[in-house]
Amino acid sequence: MGGFRLNEPAADLAVMLAVASSFRNCAVDRSLVALGEVGLTGEIRMVPRVVQRAREAAGLGFQKIVVPAGNLPEMAKEAVNIEVIGVKSLSQAMEVGLQ
């Protein structure tokens, strides 16, 4: 048996992009960080502390961050040194994140 357990729902989107990249045989954009909880129908749900997470990603050298569209108003209030891309669904995130 294989698999793993995630205790951080915000990591759902990153894991789903990794699985999709394997299935489609294409890479995830190396300059990208993905945050979001993925629902059963593929909707991307909001996550807490998105501004702090974006700042940390920028500090680590990432250039883009994919966040739930619902978190965009919070992101607009704060200056972050990273390109912010809001998505509503897993399919939108795959368009942005897979090369």
C-alpha positions, 0 to 999 in steps of 0.5 A: 500500500502507498499514499500519504496523509496531508494535515494541511488543506492548503496543500491540496492544490499543489498535490493535485497539480503534481498528480496531473503533471504525472498523468499528462506527462508534463512539468509543473511550472518551477516558478510557481507555488499553488495554495488551495483546498480542492473540493470533490467537484474540483472547486478551489476553496479559500485558505487562511493566511494567504498573504503571509504564505505569498510573502514567504513564497516570494522570499524563497524565490518563487515568481508566481502564486496560484491562490483561490479566487476567493482569496484575491480581495485579501491579496489586493489589500496587501503588497506582495512581491509575487505575481498572484493568479486567482483560480476557481477550479482545478482545470483553471489551475492546470492551465496556469500551472502545467507547462 
